Amino acid sequence: MRVSVIGGSSIPPETAAVAEELGERLANRGHTVVCGGLGGVMEAVCRGAREAGGETLGILPTDRRADANPHVTVPIATGLGHARNALVVLNGDAAIAVDGSHGTLSEIGMALAHGRAVAGIDTHDIEGVKTVETPADAVDYVESAVEAAR
């Protein structure tokens, strides 16, 4: 399954550690990480996934594949700026939000509007988002939600 991971582009080390663990857990369960391809949560989740041998898809806001963080295995340049947020969530079967501000909020809204299950770790408290405490809980939730929807 593909899981869109969304979150802050500027994060403290504690949040980076959470995102990195999330990437590792997703990869270990055979999932592909989809993200915005830049820094912060995006880079940390990709780093964790790659260190565990997983695949990462970075949907970039710019028109240059070279702008992707070094842990993205498949960079997709869009030149769309924030409009690429729709592509990030539409290319995942579910979404996990970690931290984040306005961009993350827009991605959560887009994911919910398109019927994607969304787990949230230390992020916006919104109806429809399953608040979880750990990366393990987030992965378990999106796996069960996607399976139940099939």
C-alpha positions as CSV (number, residue, x, y, z in Angstrom):
1,M,0.0,0.0,0.0
2,R,1.1,3.6,-0.5
3,V,0.9,5.8,2.6
4,S,1.0,9.6,2.3
5,V,3.0,11.1,5.1
6,I,2.4,14.8,5.6
7,G,3.8,17.2,8.2
8,G,5.9,20.2,9.1
9,S,8.8,21.3,6.8
10,S,10.7,22.7,9.8
11,I,10.7,20.4,12.8
12,P,12.6,19.9,16.1
13,P,14.8,16.8,16.5
14,E,12.1,15.0,18.6
15,T,9.6,15.2,15.7
16,A,12.2,14.1,13.2
17,A,12.8,11.0,15.3
18,V,9.1,10.2,15.3
19,A,8.9,10.7,11.5
20,E,12.0,8.6,11.0
21,E,10.5,5.7,13.1
22,L,7.3,6.0,11.1
23,G,9.2,5.7,7.8
24,E,11.0,2.6,9.1
25,R,7.8,1.0,10.3
26,L,6.1,1.7,7.0
27,A,9.0,0.2,5.0
28,N,9.2,-2.8,7.3
29,R,5.5,-3.5,6.6
30,G,6.1,-3.3,2.8
31,H,4.5,0.1,2.3
32,T,5.7,2.9,0.0
33,V,6.0,6.3,1.5
34,V,4.5,9.2,-0.5
35,C,5.4,12.7,0.6
36,G,6.1,16.2,-0.6
37,G,9.8,15.3,-1.1
38,L,11.4,18.2,0.7
39,G,12.7,18.7,4.3
40,G,11.3,18.3,7.8
41,V,8.9,15.5,8.3
42,M,9.2,14.6,4.6
43,E,13.0,14.1,4.8
44,A,12.9,12.3,8.2
45,V,10.2,9.8,7.1
46,C,12.1,9.1,3.8
47,R,15.3,8.6,5.7
48,G,13.7,6.1,8.0
49,A,12.0,4.2,5.1
50,R,15.2,4.1,3.0
51,E,17.3,2.9,5.9
52,A,14.8,0.0,6.2
53,G,15.0,-0.7,2.5
54,G,11.7,0.9,1.5
55,E,10.6,3.0,-1.4
56,T,9.8,6.7,-1.2
57,L,7.9,8.9,-3.7
58,G,8.5,12.6,-3.4
59,I,5.9,14.9,-5.2
60,L,7.8,18.2,-5.4
61,P,6.3,21.6,-5.5
62,T,9.1,22.8,-7.8
63,D,9.9,21.9,-11.4
64,R,13.3,20.3,-10.5
65,R,13.7,16.7,-9.5
66,A,17.1,17.6,-8.0
67,D,15.2,19.6,-5.3
68,A,14.1,16.3,-3.6
69,N,15.7,15.3,-0.3
70,P,18.4,12.7,-0.7
71,H,16.2,9.9,0.6
72,V,13.5,10.2,-2.1
73,T,13.8,7.2,-4.5
74,V,11.3,8.5,-7.0
75,P,11.2,12.3,-7.3
76,I,8.3,13.8,-9.3
77,A,8.7,17.5,-10.2
78,T,5.4,19.3,-10.6
79,G,6.0,23.0,-10.7
80,L,2.7,23.4,-8.9
81,G,3.7,24.9,-5.6
82,H,1.2,24.2,-2.8
83,A,-1.3,22.8,-5.4
84,R,0.9,19.7,-5.4
85,N,-0.6,18.9,-2.0
86,A,-3.6,17.3,-3.7
87,L,-1.2,15.0,-5.6
88,V,0.5,14.0,-2.4
89,V,-2.7,12.7,-0.8
90,L,-4.3,11.3,-3.9
91,N,-1.3,9.1,-4.5
92,G,-1.6,7.4,-1.1
93,D,-4.2,4.9,0.0
94,A,-4.2,6.5,3.5
95,A,-2.4,9.4,5.2
96,I,-0.5,10.0,8.3
97,A,0.0,13.5,9.6
98,V,2.9,14.4,11.9
99,D,3.1,17.9,13.3
100,G,2.5,20.5,10.6
101,S,0.9,23.9,9.9
102,H,-1.2,25.3,7.1
103,G,0.1,23.0,4.3
104,T,-0.5,19.9,6.5
105,L,-4.0,21.2,7.3
106,S,-4.8,21.5,3.6
107,E,-3.5,18.0,3.0
108,I,-5.6,16.6,5.8
109,G,-8.7,18.3,4.4
110,M,-7.9,17.0,0.9
111,A,-7.4,13.4,2.2
112,L,-10.6,13.5,4.2
113,A,-12.5,15.0,1.2
114,H,-11.3,12.0,-0.9
115,G,-12.2,9.4,1.7
116,R,-8.7,8.6,2.8
117,A,-8.2,7.3,6.3
118,V,-6.0,9.8,8.3
119,A,-4.0,9.2,11.4
120,G,-2.5,12.1,13.3
121,I,0.5,12.3,15.6
122,D,0.8,15.6,17.4
123,T,-1.1,17.4,14.6
124,H,-4.3,19.3,14.0
125,D,-7.3,18.0,16.0
126,I,-9.9,17.7,13.3
127,E,-13.0,15.5,13.1
128,G,-12.2,12.5,10.9
129,V,-8.5,12.3,12.0
130,K,-7.7,9.4,14.3
131,T,-5.3,10.8,16.9
132,V,-2.6,8.3,17.8
133,E,0.4,8.5,20.1
134,T,3.0,6.4,18.3
135,P,4.2,5.6,14.8
136,A,3.2,1.9,15.4
137,D,-0.4,3.0,16.3
138,A,-0.5,5.2,13.1
139,V,0.6,2.3,10.9
140,D,-1.8,-0.1,12.6
141,Y,-4.7,2.3,12.1
142,V,-4.2,3.1,8.4
143,E,-3.7,-0.6,7.6
144,S,-6.9,-1.6,9.4
145,A,-8.9,1.3,7.9
146,V,-7.8,0.6,4.3
147,E,-8.5,-3.2,4.8
148,A,-11.9,-2.4,6.2
149,A,-12.7,-0.2,3.2
150,R,-11.9,-2.9,0.7
